[in-house]
């Protein structure tokens, strides 16, 4: 498509805005509708959103695996219709009476169609049964507060009891500051639950997605028997800006990328989104879990 | 009863004469000897580890080291450990488990170090490993927050059977300055953030994080370091003797539940 055609599409979208959408978006002359183009945060390449979405939200140029909603991740990962959610109704309170915290959570609940930044449940992947956790960075950057910590802990406890493997798709900005010290304790709580699952012989596969940072990296995300990362995603403990402020140097561009972490020895393998289901099910098969027949 | 605000306590904690583990260890333990290194990469001076007697009980001591002078602080990196520090702590904790020694962790850090090398060597992994391994460490673990309990860097030495805090110590998920700069894009509002975050020993008692407040002398530990050390000593002797009588299975269950029950939500 050349640039003229692109303008036509943009114009069509603008004029077509009359029906439907009641959201009051303030428009400026240069604004392009958000859902038309995707700008890759890694390589700054710009692509048609359709092309990007059809490519499983992977940047066609640099292979950056962009953030997914929990629904998208679930659809790409679990066998159709196999997902049974766990602990859906947990809702966070406001332990330190943080200003406007409830409001912020409520807004995320509406926007993300989930009560918290992680969805947990049981499902099959190409016939192999497992407990799955999917963190959604669109929900307060998937920071870990009481509910995220509790749901992860319960997921591991459930898996321990049922002798099931656990697969966690991690993504997080870290501990949820708005819940104060209570959020920090979720790191210990979840790590403890992972340890008990592990001591009981359970298999835990951590799949690090964009971005896996802070208190989540420093707890359950780093405790997998097998650690997988998606290409080009951000994985680290401290934020880039914090480090730059501490050491007063510019950091190399690939710092804290999945590839960097693999080189440093913290990631077993980097797996493309399109291959993830196959890779996960092969790992489960290699650990002797039985394949279930369809409809069972 | 301590009526000081979080900010006032932070000022006391930052007093340059406040006793550090270099004062407390000789005052509390006898025949202490230091063990170096994580056996993997190197030795981190931000964490001291070793063994000694607490009264007549052999214990393993793991402590974060604040300096009083710039030189000391350079050596101990202002008490901000690298991954090798946390890995040394875990190595010594495992050694303590093998020889049935209780572990005493003395927490005093602004946080785990944030830098290129720390990231390369897996700061996140090192902390995570400590959380998981301390949770099932088959020997009593007592942690005392002496001054600053800075986030994950403190928690890595604070998965324990009992957590005590000196009465002016603070323990927080994020530094008040960090919180202020995120919240109000203004790091100078740290005073407000300090109150908002609920980081005092009394706050942490309410959340079930802290089990015991060790009273400091009036005006803070620096006014009478001997008295502060005596109070810590008395608490530790009492805690260790109590925990040593708990059957191991019960100890493990209690420790797991101590953290398991923290969280506030509806269902």
Interface residues (C-beta under 8 A of the other chain):
Chain A: X87 X89 X90 X91 X92 X93 X94 X95 X96 X98 X99 X146 X147 X149 X150 X153 X175 X177 X179 X180 X181 X182 X183 X184 X185 X186 X187 X188 X189 X191 X192 X193 X194 X195 X196 X198 X199 X214 X215 X217 X218 X219 X220 X221 X222 X223 X236 X237 X238 X239 X242 X243 X246 X247 X249 X251 X255 X256 X264 X265 X266
Chain B: X112 X113 X114 X115 X116 X118 X119 X120 X121 X122 X123 X124 X125 X127 X128 X129 X131 X132 X133 X135 X136 X151 X152 X155 X156 X158 X159 X171 X172 X173 X174 X179 X182 X196 X197 X198 X199 X203 X204 X207 X209 X256 X259 X260 X262 X263 X264 X265 X266 X267
